[in-house]
Amino acid sequence: MGAEYRDSQAGVDALIERGIALQPTSRDNEWNTTLGNLYYAASAFYRVAPDGAWVEWVIGARGNKDRALDYIEHAIAISPMRVDYRLEHGVVLTCIGVERGDAAALERGRSELAKVRTMPHHLGTDPIDQRNAEILLAKPELACGYSRDGFIDLRDVKRASAF
């Protein structure tokens, strides 16, 4: 990929920031907003994206757990009743706790995951999210690679980022 191509492309980071800066006001109901969904998606992206310089060069951003935490806390401020937002909050905190050996973050993450299990449903995916919260409570080491579709084997990501 040439420098001309890279310079002509907006990185993922710039696109996320641009979307949030627009402060979209679209709201389907009290718990489903475009802005909340942007923050949620940004959090999941920054949590799972590899933290390698090559990743930033290719897509214009790299993984950043602190940024992920900030974004999901913004989403929760908008829609605190969303199961998926609360799950992501618990996942990010648990991931930080496991990766950094941060007992306080791990405990906050476990508390959030426990809360997810009893929340009322708003979306069809809420039962799946609640089952995944159970899995993460039992196996917190899976948090950094969590996806609703499954669990990413981070050993594969680390091997790929060595190139």
C-alpha positions in Angstrom: 0.0 0.0 0.0 1.6 3.3 -1.1 1.8 6.4 0.9 -0.5 8.2 -1.6 -3.2 5.6 -0.9 -2.8 5.8 2.9 -2.8 9.6 2.9 -6.0 9.6 0.8 -7.9 7.3 3.2 -9.5 8.4 6.5 -8.4 6.1 9.2 -10.9 4.2 11.4 -10.0 6.5 14.3 -10.9 9.6 12.2 -14.2 8.0 11.1 -15.2 7.1 14.6 -14.3 10.6 15.9 -16.2 12.2 13.0 -19.3 10.2 13.7 -19.3 11.0 17.4 -18.5 14.7 16.7 -21.7 14.9 14.6 -23.6 14.1 17.8 -26.4 12.3 16.0 -29.8 12.6 17.7 -31.6 9.7 16.1 -33.5 7.7 18.7 -35.7 4.8 18.1 -36.8 4.8 21.7 -35.4 5.5 25.2 -32.8 2.8 24.9 -31.8 2.8 21.3 -29.8 5.8 20.0 -27.4 6.3 17.1 -24.9 8.0 19.3 -25.0 5.3 22.0 -24.5 2.7 19.3 -21.5 4.6 17.9 -19.9 4.6 21.3 -20.6 0.9 21.8 -19.2 0.0 18.4 -16.1 2.1 19.1 -15.5 0.4 22.4 -15.7 -3.1 20.9 -13.4 -2.0 18.1 -10.7 -0.6 20.4 -10.9 -3.6 22.7 -10.3 -6.2 20.1 -8.1 -4.4 17.6 -4.5 -5.5 17.9 -2.1 -2.9 19.5 0.5 -3.0 16.8 2.1 -0.2 14.8 1.4 -2.0 11.6 -2.4 -2.1 12.4 -2.3 1.7 12.9 -0.5 2.1 9.6 -3.0 -0.1 7.7 -6.3 1.0 9.3 -5.5 4.2 11.0 -6.0 3.0 14.6 -4.7 0.5 17.0 -6.2 -1.3 20.0 -6.6 0.8 23.1 -8.4 -0.7 26.2 -8.5 2.7 28.0 -10.2 4.3 25.0 -12.6 1.3 24.8 -13.5 1.9 28.5 -14.1 5.6 27.9 -16.4 4.9 24.9 -18.5 2.3 26.6 -19.0 4.5 29.6 -20.3 7.2 27.3 -22.7 4.7 25.8 -24.0 3.6 29.2 -24.5 7.3 30.2 -26.9 7.5 27.2 -28.7 4.1 27.6 -27.9 2.5 31.0 -30.6 -0.2 30.5 -28.9 -1.8 27.4 -27.7 -5.3 28.2 -25.2 -5.2 25.3 -23.6 -2.0 26.6 -23.4 -3.3 30.1 -21.9 -6.5 28.9 -19.2 -4.6 26.9 -18.5 -2.6 30.0 -17.9 -5.7 32.0 -15.9 -7.2 29.2 -13.6 -4.2 28.9 -13.1 -4.0 32.7 -12.4 -7.7 32.9 -10.0 -7.6 30.0 -8.1 -4.7 31.6 -8.1 -6.6 34.9 -6.7 -9.8 33.4 -4.1 -8.1 31.1 -2.8 -5.7 33.7 -3.3 -7.7 36.8 -5.6 -5.0 38.0 -7.7 -6.5 40.8 -10.0 -3.5 41.1 -10.8 -3.5 37.4 -11.4 -7.2 37.4 -13.8 -6.9 40.4 -15.7 -4.1 38.7 -15.9 -6.2 35.5 -17.2 -9.2 37.4 -19.8 -7.0 39.1 -21.0 -5.6 35.8 -21.1 -9.1 34.2 -23.2 -10.3 37.2 -25.6 -7.4 36.8 -26.0 -8.3 33.1 -27.4 -11.7 34.0 -30.6 -10.2 35.6 -31.3 -7.2 33.4 -34.6 -7.1 31.5 -34.5 -7.7 27.7 -34.8 -5.0 25.1 -33.2 -6.7 22.1 -33.4 -10.2 20.7 -29.7 -10.6 21.4 -30.0 -10.0 25.1 -30.4 -13.7 26.0 -27.2 -14.5 24.1 -25.4 -11.6 25.9 -26.6 -12.9 29.2 -25.3 -16.4 28.4 -22.0 -14.9 27.4 -21.8 -13.0 30.7 -22.0 -16.3 32.5 -19.2 -17.7 30.4 -17.0 -14.7 31.1 -17.7 -14.9 34.8 -16.4 -18.5 34.7 -13.5 -17.7 32.4 -12.4 -14.1 32.7 -9.3 -14.8 30.6 -11.6 -14.9 27.5 -12.7 -11.3 27.9 -10.1 -9.6 25.7 -11.1 -11.9 22.8 -14.9 -11.7 23.4 -17.3 -11.3 20.5 -21.0 -12.1 20.5 -20.2 -14.5 17.6 -17.6 -16.4 19.7 -14.3 -15.9 21.4 -11.2 -14.8 19.4 -8.1 -16.9 20.1 -5.7 -14.0 21.0 -2.7 -16.3 20.4 -3.6 -16.2 16.7 -3.8 -12.4 16.8 -0.4 -12.1 18.5 1.2 -14.4 16.0 -0.3 -12.3 13.1 0.9 -9.1 14.7 4.5 -10.3 14.8 4.7 -9.8 11.0 
